[in-house]
């Protein structure tokens, strides 16, 4: 997490630094990204950088959280479009994210984040994400669970976690193996259907 010193900067200064980082992480992977490039682009010293962030990973995590907030709002919009059907929403999210990331040059940051994403729970479990904490009540109220056989909120989270892991895994495969994307997409849709069937009442 960024330091209090960073948080106390003006919005313009913070945006300048984060934009420089986004530019670098858009052009290369996390491991190839250079702090020197970032501080040069942002017009700050190396000493200042380490007053704001512990290291490159700390900055990268901050960028991911900014992107996660945008993506979470996107998921909320899709969930609303899907009239609360969580499974239909995850299908649409996959399709739209794949199209956005694979076809538009401006999506390089998102592509690199997905391509370099590891599967640590703190990165992928939706209940651990800062945007979720901000929109928790709205998110849960939007999900139509009237036909679900689940009886606890914890089980609902388990389903959301499974869908999120499956979504990210399928997106990464689709981006790495574009020639196999139609097959990967079909498998993803089928697996989402299996999860939905498993929670239906009277299955």
Secondary structure, DSSP 8 states (H G I E B T S, - for coil): ---HHHHTS-HHHHHHHHHHHHHHHHHS-TTT--HHHHHHHHT--HHHHHHH-SSHHHHHHHHHHHHHHHHHHHHHHHHHHTTT-HHHHHHHHHHHHHHHHHH-GGGHHHHHHHHT----HHHH-GGGSHHHHHHHHHHHHHS--TTB---SHHHHHHHHHHHHHHHHHHHHHHHH-GGGHHHHHHHHHHHHHHHHHHHBTT-
